[in-house]
Amino acid sequence: MHATMRDRFTSRSHAAARFVAQRGLLKPVVWSVTSVTVLGRERLANVEDTYVVVANHSSHLDTPLIMGALPRRLARYLAVGAAADYFFDVWQRRGLTALFFNAFPVDRSGANTRGVSAKALLNRGVPLLIFPEGTRSRDGSLGTFKPGVAALASSAEVPVLPVAVIGAHEAHPRGSNWPKPGRLPVGVVFGEPLTARPGELRSDFTERIRSAIVALAEEHSDHILGANTTSRRVLEGDRS
């Protein structure tokens, strides 16, 4: 970490506590209630401290799956963008979200009134996980990506790590309180890191990131889901 300011986002002691919470508690639970496949970790070999993970979002499983699938060196200080109006307005959720996910508040209204910004964290060397759809999909299909993530990564000159989370909607859909029984198959697929091209419009970079995630899902859904065709059809049904 190249930041000089030490707080929960960059503190070594906080990172150690999160490691215990994430790898000792959360990951074993998630891996025990689902059947997890992780692909593409070799594509992360040259990724250094600061980056932005960008993924599709359809389930509360998405974040623990991604954090559990990342190599420890990349997950150690990762901060997750979480909806301010849900995760930070109740103290119990706020505390647990900070402990497990090193979360920072994202105001879905577009106003940042919480004192922590994604840009400031990146400038301090803190890597981020952001879901550019802004909320979980109701049916598992991939929604429109907001362009802020592409603009953020471009301005900070850091790579984007595209990630396809496959099967999470079927295993733990929005509105459910717990994953479905039977250890349904889910997958996390890491793509090649992407960087903004010189002069590239943020709308074009956004579409390139989104297309990379769609391509990862299309390539690997059959292998990961097997006979679970419902999840495959919903995720791949979006071609816009």
C-alpha positions as CSV (number, residue, x, y, z in Angstrom):
1,M,0.0,0.0,0.0
2,H,1.4,3.4,-0.9
3,A,-1.0,5.4,1.3
4,T,0.4,7.2,4.3
5,M,-2.9,7.7,6.1
6,R,-3.8,4.6,8.2
7,D,-7.4,3.9,8.9
8,R,-9.6,0.8,8.6
9,F,-9.1,0.8,4.8
10,T,-5.3,0.5,5.0
11,S,-4.6,-0.6,8.5
12,R,-2.6,-3.9,8.8
13,S,-4.4,-4.9,11.9
14,H,-7.8,-4.3,10.3
15,A,-6.6,-6.3,7.3
16,A,-5.6,-9.2,9.6
17,A,-9.0,-9.1,11.3
18,R,-10.8,-9.1,7.9
19,F,-8.7,-12.0,6.8
20,V,-9.9,-14.1,9.7
21,A,-13.5,-13.0,9.2
22,Q,-13.4,-13.5,5.4
23,R,-11.4,-16.7,5.1
24,G,-12.1,-18.3,8.5
25,L,-15.8,-17.6,8.7
26,L,-17.5,-16.2,5.6
27,K,-15.8,-18.2,2.9
28,P,-16.3,-21.6,4.5
29,V,-20.0,-20.9,4.9
30,V,-20.5,-19.7,1.3
31,W,-18.4,-22.6,-0.1
32,S,-20.4,-25.1,2.0
33,V,-23.9,-24.0,0.8
34,T,-22.9,-23.7,-2.9
35,S,-20.6,-25.6,-5.3
36,V,-18.0,-23.1,-6.4
37,T,-15.9,-23.1,-9.5
38,V,-13.2,-20.4,-9.9
39,L,-11.6,-19.8,-13.3
40,G,-9.0,-17.3,-14.7
41,R,-6.9,-16.6,-11.6
42,E,-3.8,-17.0,-13.7
43,R,-4.9,-13.8,-15.5
44,L,-4.2,-11.9,-12.3
45,A,-0.6,-12.8,-12.0
46,N,0.7,-9.4,-13.0
47,V,-1.9,-7.3,-11.2
48,E,-0.4,-5.0,-8.6
49,D,-1.9,-3.2,-5.6
50,T,-4.4,-0.8,-7.0
51,Y,-7.2,-1.8,-9.4
52,V,-11.0,-1.9,-9.8
53,V,-12.9,-5.2,-9.8
54,V,-16.1,-4.8,-11.9
55,A,-18.7,-7.6,-11.9
56,N,-22.3,-8.3,-12.7
57,H,-24.6,-8.2,-9.6
58,S,-27.6,-10.4,-9.0
59,S,-27.2,-11.9,-5.5
60,H,-25.9,-11.2,-2.0
61,L,-23.5,-14.1,-2.8
62,D,-21.6,-12.0,-5.4
63,T,-19.3,-10.1,-3.0
64,P,-18.3,-13.1,-0.8
65,L,-17.7,-15.2,-3.8
66,I,-15.5,-12.7,-5.5
67,M,-13.5,-11.9,-2.3
68,G,-13.1,-15.6,-1.6
69,A,-11.9,-16.3,-5.1
70,L,-9.3,-13.6,-5.3
71,P,-5.8,-14.4,-4.3
72,R,-5.1,-13.2,-0.7
73,R,-2.6,-10.6,-1.9
74,L,-5.3,-8.9,-3.9
75,A,-8.1,-9.3,-1.5
76,R,-6.3,-8.1,1.6
77,Y,-7.2,-4.4,1.3
78,L,-10.0,-4.6,-1.2
79,A,-12.8,-2.2,-0.4
80,V,-16.4,-2.9,-1.6
81,G,-18.8,-0.3,-2.7
82,A,-22.1,-0.9,-0.8
83,A,-25.4,0.9,-1.1
84,A,-25.4,3.6,1.6
85,D,-29.2,3.6,2.0
86,Y,-29.2,-0.1,2.9
87,F,-25.8,-1.1,4.4
88,F,-24.9,2.0,6.2
89,D,-28.2,3.2,7.7
90,V,-28.4,0.5,10.3
91,W,-25.5,0.2,12.7
92,Q,-25.5,-3.6,12.8
93,R,-25.2,-3.9,9.0
94,R,-22.7,-1.1,8.9
95,G,-20.4,-2.8,11.3
96,L,-20.7,-6.2,9.7
97,T,-20.2,-4.8,6.2
98,A,-17.1,-3.0,7.3
99,L,-15.7,-6.0,9.1
100,F,-16.3,-8.5,6.3
101,F,-16.0,-6.4,3.2
102,N,-14.0,-3.2,4.1
103,A,-17.0,-1.5,2.6
104,F,-17.4,2.1,1.7
105,P,-20.8,3.8,1.1
106,V,-22.1,4.4,-2.4
107,D,-25.0,6.8,-2.6
108,R,-27.3,5.5,-5.3
109,S,-28.9,9.0,-5.5
110,G,-25.6,10.2,-7.0
111,A,-24.8,12.5,-4.0
112,N,-21.8,11.6,-1.9
113,T,-22.6,12.7,1.6
114,R,-20.8,10.0,3.6
115,G,-17.3,11.4,3.6
116,V,-15.6,8.6,1.7
117,S,-15.2,8.6,-2.1
118,A,-14.1,5.9,-4.4
119,K,-11.6,8.2,-6.1
120,A,-10.0,9.2,-2.8
121,L,-9.6,5.5,-1.9
122,L,-8.0,4.7,-5.2
123,N,-5.7,7.7,-4.8
124,R,-4.6,6.2,-1.5
125,G,-3.8,2.9,-3.2
126,V,-6.9,1.0,-2.0
127,P,-8.3,-1.4,-4.6
128,L,-12.1,-1.4,-5.1
129,L,-14.9,-3.8,-6.0
130,I,-17.8,-2.0,-7.7
131,F,-21.0,-3.3,-9.3
132,P,-21.8,-0.8,-12.1
133,E,-25.4,-1.9,-12.4
134,G,-26.0,-0.1,-9.1
135,T,-28.3,-2.7,-7.6
136,R,-28.9,-6.5,-7.8
137,S,-30.7,-7.8,-10.9
138,R,-34.2,-9.0,-10.2
139,D,-34.1,-11.8,-12.7
140,G,-30.4,-12.5,-13.2
141,S,-30.1,-10.7,-16.5
142,L,-27.3,-8.2,-17.0
143,G,-28.4,-4.6,-16.7
144,T,-27.0,-1.3,-18.0
145,F,-23.6,-0.3,-16.6
146,K,-23.3,3.2,-15.2
147,P,-20.2,4.9,-16.7
148,G,-18.8,6.2,-13.5
149,V,-16.6,3.1,-12.9
150,A,-14.9,3.4,-16.3
151,A,-14.3,7.1,-15.7
152,L,-12.9,6.4,-12.2
153,A,-10.5,3.7,-13.4
154,S,-9.4,5.9,-16.4
155,S,-8.8,9.0,-14.3
156,A,-6.8,7.0,-11.7
157,E,-4.9,5.1,-14.4
158,V,-5.6,1.7,-12.9
159,P,-6.7,-1.5,-14.5
160,V,-10.2,-2.9,-14.4
161,L,-10.6,-6.6,-13.6
162,P,-13.8,-7.8,-15.3
163,V,-15.5,-10.7,-13.4
164,A,-18.4,-12.8,-14.4
165,V,-20.4,-14.3,-11.4
166,I,-22.4,-17.2,-12.8
167,G,-25.3,-19.0,-11.1
168,A,-25.5,-16.8,-8.0
169,H,-29.0,-15.6,-8.9
170,E,-30.3,-19.1,-9.1
171,A,-28.5,-20.1,-5.9
172,H,-29.6,-17.1,-3.8
173,P,-32.0,-14.8,-5.7
174,R,-32.9,-11.3,-4.7
175,G,-35.6,-11.4,-2.0
176,S,-34.5,-14.7,-0.5
177,N,-33.1,-15.0,3.0
178,W,-30.7,-17.9,2.5
179,P,-29.2,-19.8,-0.5
180,K,-31.3,-22.6,-1.8
181,P,-30.6,-26.1,-0.5
182,G,-28.6,-28.6,-2.6
183,R,-25.3,-26.7,-3.1
184,L,-26.2,-25.3,-6.4
185,P,-23.4,-24.6,-8.8
186,V,-21.9,-21.1,-8.9
187,G,-18.8,-19.7,-10.6
188,V,-16.4,-16.8,-10.5
189,V,-14.5,-16.1,-13.8
190,F,-11.7,-13.5,-13.9
191,G,-11.1,-11.9,-17.3
192,E,-8.0,-10.2,-18.7
193,P,-7.3,-6.8,-17.0
194,L,-8.5,-3.9,-19.1
195,T,-7.1,-0.4,-19.2
196,A,-8.6,2.7,-20.9
197,R,-7.1,3.4,-24.3
198,P,-5.7,6.8,-25.1
199,G,-8.6,9.2,-25.9
200,E,-11.2,6.4,-25.3
201,L,-14.6,7.8,-24.4
202,R,-15.9,6.6,-21.0
203,S,-19.0,5.2,-22.7
204,D,-16.8,3.1,-25.0
205,F,-14.7,1.9,-22.1
206,T,-17.9,1.0,-20.2
207,E,-19.2,-1.0,-23.1
208,R,-15.9,-2.8,-23.5
209,I,-15.9,-3.8,-19.8
210,R,-19.5,-5.0,-20.0
211,S,-18.9,-6.9,-23.2
212,A,-15.9,-8.7,-21.5
213,I,-18.2,-9.8,-18.7
214,V,-20.8,-11.1,-21.1
215,A,-18.2,-13.0,-23.1
216,L,-16.9,-14.6,-19.9
217,A,-20.4,-15.7,-18.9
218,E,-21.1,-17.1,-22.4
219,E,-17.8,-19.0,-22.6
220,H,-18.0,-20.7,-19.2
221,S,-21.7,-21.0,-18.2
222,D,-22.1,-24.5,-19.7
223,H,-19.1,-25.8,-17.8
224,I,-20.0,-24.2,-14.5
225,L,-23.8,-24.7,-14.5
226,G,-24.1,-28.1,-16.3
227,A,-27.7,-29.0,-16.3
228,N,-28.7,-25.8,-14.5
229,T,-30.0,-24.2,-17.8
230,T,-32.2,-21.6,-16.1
231,S,-29.3,-19.6,-14.8
232,R,-27.5,-19.9,-18.1
233,R,-30.5,-18.7,-20.1
234,V,-31.2,-15.7,-17.9
235,L,-27.6,-14.4,-17.7
236,E,-26.9,-14.9,-21.4
237,G,-30.3,-13.8,-22.6
238,D,-29.2,-10.2,-22.5
239,R,-27.3,-9.2,-25.7
240,S,-27.9,-5.4,-25.5
